[in-house]
């Protein structure tokens, strides 16, 4: 049986970042005199970070392969601009525009992926060029001005909420019911995983840790559900994020393609000699990033209710930082979806908390830069210690 200290040592990065997130939230809860954890602010926190979390899922896979994508902020801008032009200026149905935008995002990802995977040009150079190209196309499409507003259906991508089927005034009962169902499901899945590990002779965590962990997770889910239910309920975009997180968690932990991505990031030559078509796999990884960046562009446009030339400006830095803070290694081959999620929320809480406190954007950037540097130093320290 694993001891608690051994368990923490083997997962020091994941647990360390989670503890850091909790500590930062407690700090800002006191510093903002309780504003941080108010239902309306928690909802805003989810909405403000939805596009970062969306792109972090794709960026994580690229970082695991050992590369990086600097163009995502500009892709967000150009997709948002295209959506604005097609919906507002040409009055095209927004559902069709969403489909067109996602296809264009896939094409942009394929554009980057072809140069990186098949022509062997470093991703840093290719995506830096893409960042400039698509930012310029954004300004050209919008002619330097904002375009909006959007129809209500399109706005609901980011600003809508799931309906309350009980129609109770002042409290969203459907949200609480979803929280209960999700808590039961998570406990059941964890129990099933534990039984399977025991069945096949794998080491499992101590039973007391299993109980404490599930109590903590249930408390967090129900607490979050209560805060959401006290305002307007679960945002539509949170449902979308849940689907994405579940899908990519499965891909990275339980699929053949996920194991191949980790293998390629750990040792590309060995993976290729083992029969993995590494150029094609890398190509698909960039296509995936393009689709998620385009989805984030639609979310940003829907949230702002307009397409703006400076949309997504600097967003790539938050996305990359979320992955590295969440445990992904700059060397490739290491990273988890849950870690990227924790990193994204840590960045989001820092942004939100400092904004509430009135900290200037200049010092906000300083703090985020220090946090990113400390996270990478932590990764290098652990690698050297285990070497």
C-alpha positions as CSV (number, residue, x, y, z in Angstrom):
1,X,0.0,0.0,0.0
2,X,1.2,3.4,-0.8
3,X,1.8,5.8,2.0
4,X,0.5,9.4,1.8
5,X,4.0,10.8,1.5
6,X,4.9,8.4,-1.4
7,X,1.7,9.3,-3.1
8,X,2.4,13.0,-2.9
9,X,6.0,12.5,-4.0
10,X,4.9,10.6,-7.1
11,X,2.3,13.3,-8.0
12,X,4.0,16.3,-6.5
13,X,3.4,18.6,-9.5
14,X,-0.3,17.9,-9.8
15,X,-1.0,18.1,-6.0
16,X,1.4,21.0,-5.6
17,X,-0.5,23.1,-8.2
18,X,-3.8,22.2,-6.7
19,X,-2.7,23.3,-3.3
20,X,-1.3,26.5,-4.8
21,X,-4.7,27.1,-6.5
22,X,-6.6,26.7,-3.2
23,X,-4.1,28.9,-1.3
24,X,-4.4,31.7,-4.0
25,X,-8.2,31.5,-3.8
26,X,-8.2,31.7,0.0
27,X,-5.8,34.7,-0.2
28,X,-7.9,36.6,-2.6
29,X,-11.1,35.7,-0.7
30,X,-9.7,37.6,2.3
31,X,-8.1,40.4,0.3
32,X,-11.3,41.1,-1.7
33,X,-13.5,40.8,1.5
34,X,-15.4,37.9,0.1
35,X,-16.1,39.2,-3.4
36,X,-14.1,36.4,-5.1
37,X,-16.4,33.6,-4.0
38,X,-19.7,35.4,-4.6
39,X,-21.9,33.5,-7.0
40,X,-21.9,36.3,-9.6
41,X,-18.1,36.5,-9.6
42,X,-17.7,32.7,-9.8
43,X,-19.9,32.7,-12.8
44,X,-17.9,35.5,-14.4
45,X,-14.7,33.6,-13.5
46,X,-16.0,30.6,-15.5
47,X,-17.1,32.7,-18.4
48,X,-13.8,34.7,-18.5
49,X,-11.7,31.6,-18.6
50,X,-13.8,29.4,-20.8
51,X,-11.7,30.2,-23.9
52,X,-8.4,29.7,-22.1
53,X,-9.6,26.2,-20.9
54,X,-10.8,25.4,-24.4
55,X,-7.5,26.1,-26.0
56,X,-5.5,24.6,-23.1
57,X,-6.9,21.2,-24.1
58,X,-5.3,21.5,-27.6
59,X,-2.2,23.3,-26.5
60,X,-1.5,20.5,-23.9
61,X,-1.3,17.9,-26.7
62,X,1.1,20.1,-28.7
63,X,3.3,20.7,-25.7
64,X,3.3,17.0,-25.0
65,X,4.7,16.4,-28.5
66,X,7.5,18.8,-27.7
67,X,6.3,21.7,-29.7
68,X,4.3,24.9,-29.1
69,X,1.7,27.1,-30.9
70,X,2.1,30.9,-30.7
71,X,-0.7,31.7,-33.2
72,X,-3.8,30.8,-31.1
73,X,-4.5,34.3,-30.0
74,X,-4.5,35.5,-33.6
75,X,-6.6,32.6,-34.7
76,X,-9.2,33.5,-32.0
77,X,-9.2,37.0,-33.5
78,X,-9.5,36.1,-37.2
79,X,-12.3,33.5,-36.5
80,X,-14.2,36.0,-34.5
81,X,-13.8,38.6,-37.2
82,X,-15.0,36.1,-39.9
83,X,-18.0,35.3,-37.7
84,X,-18.8,39.0,-37.3
85,X,-18.6,39.7,-41.0
86,X,-20.6,36.7,-42.1
87,X,-23.4,37.1,-39.4
88,X,-23.7,40.9,-39.2
89,X,-22.7,42.2,-42.6
90,X,-23.9,39.3,-44.8
91,X,-26.8,38.1,-42.5
92,X,-25.8,34.4,-42.8
93,X,-27.4,32.0,-40.3
94,X,-25.1,31.8,-37.2
95,X,-25.3,28.0,-37.0
96,X,-23.9,27.7,-40.5
97,X,-21.2,30.3,-39.6
98,X,-20.2,28.2,-36.6
99,X,-19.7,25.2,-38.9
100,X,-17.7,27.2,-41.4
101,X,-15.6,28.7,-38.6
102,X,-14.7,25.3,-37.2
103,X,-13.7,24.0,-40.7
104,X,-11.6,27.1,-41.2
105,X,-9.9,26.5,-37.9
106,X,-9.1,22.9,-39.0
107,X,-7.6,24.3,-42.2
108,X,-5.5,26.8,-40.2
109,X,-4.3,24.0,-38.0
110,X,-3.5,21.9,-41.1
111,X,-1.6,24.8,-42.6
112,X,0.7,25.0,-39.5
113,X,0.9,21.2,-39.1
114,X,2.0,20.7,-42.7
115,X,5.0,23.0,-42.3
116,X,6.0,21.6,-38.9
117,X,5.3,17.9,-39.5
118,X,6.3,17.3,-43.1
119,X,8.6,20.2,-44.0
120,X,10.3,20.0,-40.6
121,X,10.2,23.8,-39.9
122,X,10.3,24.5,-36.2
123,X,6.8,25.2,-34.8
124,X,8.0,28.3,-33.1
125,X,8.8,29.9,-36.5
126,X,5.7,28.6,-38.3
127,X,3.2,29.7,-35.6
128,X,5.0,33.0,-35.1
129,X,4.4,33.6,-38.8
130,X,0.8,32.5,-38.4
131,X,0.4,34.9,-35.5
132,X,1.4,37.8,-37.7
133,X,-0.6,36.6,-40.8
134,X,-3.9,36.1,-39.0
135,X,-3.6,39.2,-36.9
136,X,-3.2,41.2,-40.2
137,X,-6.1,39.4,-41.8
138,X,-8.3,40.2,-38.8
139,X,-7.6,43.9,-39.2
140,X,-8.3,43.6,-42.9
141,X,-11.6,41.7,-42.4
142,X,-12.9,44.2,-39.8
143,X,-11.4,47.3,-41.6
144,X,-10.1,48.4,-38.2
145,X,-13.5,48.6,-36.5
146,X,-15.7,46.4,-34.3
147,X,-18.6,44.5,-35.8
148,X,-21.8,43.6,-33.9
149,X,-24.1,42.9,-32.2
150,X,-24.9,39.2,-32.8
151,X,-28.2,37.4,-32.7
152,X,-29.3,36.1,-29.3
153,X,-28.8,32.4,-30.3
154,X,-25.1,33.1,-31.1
155,X,-24.6,35.1,-27.8
156,X,-26.0,32.1,-25.9
157,X,-22.8,30.2,-26.8
158,X,-21.0,32.1,-24.1
159,X,-23.7,34.0,-22.1
160,X,-26.6,31.5,-22.0
161,X,-27.6,29.4,-19.0
162,X,-29.3,26.0,-18.8
163,X,-33.0,26.2,-18.0
164,X,-34.4,25.3,-14.5
165,X,-37.0,22.7,-15.1
166,X,-38.4,23.2,-11.6
167,X,-38.9,27.0,-12.1
168,X,-38.2,27.7,-8.4
169,X,-37.9,31.5,-7.8
170,X,-34.4,32.6,-6.6
171,X,-32.7,29.2,-6.6
172,X,-31.7,27.0,-9.6
173,X,-32.7,23.5,-8.4
174,X,-31.7,21.8,-11.7
175,X,-28.1,22.9,-11.1
176,X,-28.1,21.3,-7.6
177,X,-29.6,18.1,-9.0
178,X,-26.8,18.0,-11.6
179,X,-24.3,18.5,-8.9
180,X,-25.7,15.5,-6.9
181,X,-25.7,13.3,-10.0
182,X,-22.1,14.4,-10.9
183,X,-20.9,13.7,-7.4
184,X,-22.4,10.2,-7.4
185,X,-21.0,9.5,-10.8
186,X,-17.4,10.6,-9.8
187,X,-17.5,8.5,-6.7
188,X,-18.8,5.5,-8.6
189,X,-16.1,5.9,-11.3
190,X,-13.4,6.2,-8.6
191,X,-14.7,3.0,-6.9
192,X,-14.7,1.1,-10.1
193,X,-11.2,2.2,-11.0
194,X,-10.0,1.1,-7.5
195,X,-11.7,-2.3,-7.8
196,X,-10.1,-2.9,-11.2
197,X,-6.7,-2.0,-9.8
198,X,-7.1,-4.4,-7.0
199,X,-8.4,-7.1,-9.3
200,X,-5.3,-7.0,-11.5
201,X,-2.9,-6.7,-8.5
202,X,-1.9,-3.0,-8.9
203,X,-1.1,-0.8,-6.0
204,X,-3.9,1.4,-4.7
205,X,-4.1,4.4,-2.5
206,X,-4.8,3.8,1.2
207,X,-8.6,3.5,1.9
208,X,-8.6,6.5,4.2
209,X,-7.1,8.6,1.4
210,X,-9.7,7.3,-1.0
211,X,-12.5,8.3,1.4
212,X,-11.0,11.7,2.2
213,X,-10.4,12.5,-1.5
214,X,-14.0,11.6,-2.5
215,X,-15.4,13.7,0.4
216,X,-13.3,16.6,-0.7
217,X,-14.3,16.2,-4.4
218,X,-18.0,15.9,-3.4
219,X,-17.8,19.0,-1.2
220,X,-16.1,21.0,-4.0
221,X,-18.7,19.9,-6.6
222,X,-21.7,20.6,-4.3
223,X,-20.2,23.9,-3.1
224,X,-19.7,25.0,-6.7
225,X,-23.2,23.8,-7.6
226,X,-24.7,25.8,-4.7
227,X,-22.9,29.0,-5.8
228,X,-24.1,28.5,-9.4
229,X,-27.6,27.7,-8.3
230,X,-27.7,30.9,-6.1
231,X,-27.2,33.0,-9.2
232,X,-28.5,31.9,-12.7
233,X,-27.4,28.3,-12.7
234,X,-24.9,26.5,-14.9
235,X,-23.7,28.5,-17.9
236,X,-24.1,26.9,-21.3
237,X,-20.4,27.2,-22.0
238,X,-19.6,25.2,-18.8
239,X,-21.5,22.2,-20.3
240,X,-19.4,22.6,-23.4
241,X,-16.2,22.7,-21.2
242,X,-17.3,19.6,-19.3
243,X,-17.7,17.7,-22.6
244,X,-14.3,18.8,-23.8
245,X,-12.5,18.1,-20.6
246,X,-14.1,14.6,-20.4
247,X,-13.2,13.8,-24.0
248,X,-9.5,15.0,-23.8
249,X,-9.0,13.3,-20.4
250,X,-10.1,10.0,-22.0
251,X,-7.9,10.7,-25.1
252,X,-4.8,11.3,-23.0
253,X,-5.3,8.6,-20.4
254,X,-7.2,5.7,-22.1
255,X,-6.7,5.8,-25.9
256,X,-4.1,4.5,-28.3
257,X,-3.6,7.9,-29.9
258,X,-3.0,9.4,-26.5
259,X,-0.3,6.9,-25.7
260,X,1.3,7.6,-29.1
261,X,1.3,11.3,-28.5
262,X,3.1,10.8,-25.1
263,X,5.5,8.4,-26.8
264,X,6.3,10.8,-29.5
265,X,6.9,13.6,-27.0
266,X,9.1,11.4,-24.8
267,X,11.3,10.1,-27.7
268,X,10.2,10.9,-31.3
269,X,12.8,8.6,-32.9
270,X,11.9,5.6,-30.7
271,X,8.2,6.2,-31.3
272,X,8.8,6.3,-35.1
273,X,10.9,3.1,-35.0
274,X,8.0,1.5,-33.0
275,X,5.7,2.0,-35.9
276,X,4.1,5.3,-35.0
277,X,3.5,7.6,-38.0
278,X,4.9,10.6,-36.1
279,X,4.5,13.2,-38.9
280,X,0.8,12.4,-39.4
281,X,0.2,12.3,-35.7
282,X,1.8,15.7,-35.3
283,X,-0.2,17.0,-38.2
284,X,-3.5,15.9,-36.6
285,X,-2.4,17.5,-33.3
286,X,-2.1,20.9,-35.0
287,X,-5.5,20.4,-36.8
288,X,-7.0,19.7,-33.4
289,X,-5.4,22.9,-32.0
290,X,-6.9,24.9,-34.9
291,X,-10.4,23.6,-34.3
292,X,-10.2,24.4,-30.6
293,X,-8.8,27.9,-31.2
294,X,-11.6,28.6,-33.6
295,X,-14.1,27.4,-31.0
296,X,-12.5,29.8,-28.5
297,X,-12.8,32.6,-31.1
298,X,-16.5,32.0,-31.3
299,X,-16.8,31.9,-27.5
300,X,-14.9,35.2,-27.2
301,X,-17.0,36.9,-29.9
302,X,-20.2,35.7,-28.3
303,X,-19.2,36.9,-24.9
304,X,-18.2,40.4,-26.2
305,X,-21.2,40.5,-28.5
306,X,-18.9,41.9,-31.2
307,X,-15.9,41.1,-33.3
308,X,-12.9,43.4,-32.4
309,X,-9.5,43.8,-34.1
310,X,-7.7,43.3,-30.7
311,X,-9.6,40.1,-29.7
312,X,-7.3,37.4,-28.4
313,X,-4.4,39.8,-27.9
314,X,-1.9,38.1,-25.6
315,X,-4.2,35.1,-25.1
316,X,-1.6,32.6,-26.3
317,X,0.5,33.5,-23.3
318,X,-2.3,32.6,-20.8
319,X,-2.9,29.3,-22.6
320,X,0.7,28.3,-22.7
321,X,1.2,29.4,-19.1
322,X,-1.8,27.3,-18.0
323,X,-0.3,24.2,-19.5
324,X,3.2,24.7,-18.0
325,X,1.8,25.8,-14.6
326,X,-0.4,22.7,-14.6
327,X,2.5,20.3,-14.9
328,X,3.3,20.0,-18.7
329,X,7.0,19.8,-19.4
330,X,8.7,22.2,-21.9
331,X,10.7,19.1,-23.0
332,X,7.6,17.2,-24.0
333,X,6.2,13.9,-23.0
334,X,4.6,15.1,-19.8
335,X,1.3,16.7,-19.0
336,X,-2.3,16.0,-17.9
337,X,-5.6,17.5,-18.7
338,X,-6.6,18.0,-15.1
339,X,-3.2,19.8,-14.6
340,X,-3.9,22.1,-17.5
341,X,-7.4,22.8,-16.0
342,X,-5.9,23.7,-12.6
343,X,-3.3,25.9,-14.3
344,X,-6.0,27.7,-16.3
345,X,-8.0,28.4,-13.2
346,X,-4.9,29.5,-11.3
347,X,-4.3,32.1,-14.1
348,X,-7.9,33.0,-14.1
349,X,-8.1,33.5,-10.3
350,X,-4.9,35.6,-10.4
351,X,-6.4,37.8,-13.2
352,X,-9.8,38.1,-11.4
353,X,-8.5,38.6,-7.9
354,X,-6.0,41.3,-8.9
355,X,-8.6,43.1,-11.0
356,X,-11.0,43.2,-8.0
357,X,-8.2,44.6,-5.8
358,X,-7.5,47.3,-8.4
359,X,-4.0,46.0,-9.3
360,X,-2.9,47.5,-12.6
361,X,-2.5,45.4,-15.8
362,X,1.3,46.1,-15.7
363,X,1.7,44.4,-12.3
364,X,-0.7,41.7,-13.2
365,X,1.6,40.7,-16.1
366,X,4.6,40.8,-13.7
367,X,2.9,38.4,-11.2
368,X,1.8,36.0,-14.0
369,X,5.3,36.0,-15.4
370,X,6.8,35.2,-12.0
371,X,4.3,32.4,-11.4
372,X,5.1,30.8,-14.8
373,X,8.9,31.0,-14.1
374,X,8.4,29.4,-10.7
375,X,6.3,26.6,-12.2
376,X,9.0,25.8,-14.8
377,X,11.8,26.0,-12.2
378,X,9.7,23.6,-10.1
379,X,9.6,21.2,-13.0
380,X,13.3,21.4,-13.6
381,X,14.1,20.9,-9.9
382,X,11.9,17.7,-9.7
383,X,13.5,16.3,-12.9
384,X,17.1,16.9,-11.6
385,X,16.1,15.5,-8.2
386,X,14.8,12.3,-9.7
387,X,17.6,11.9,-12.2
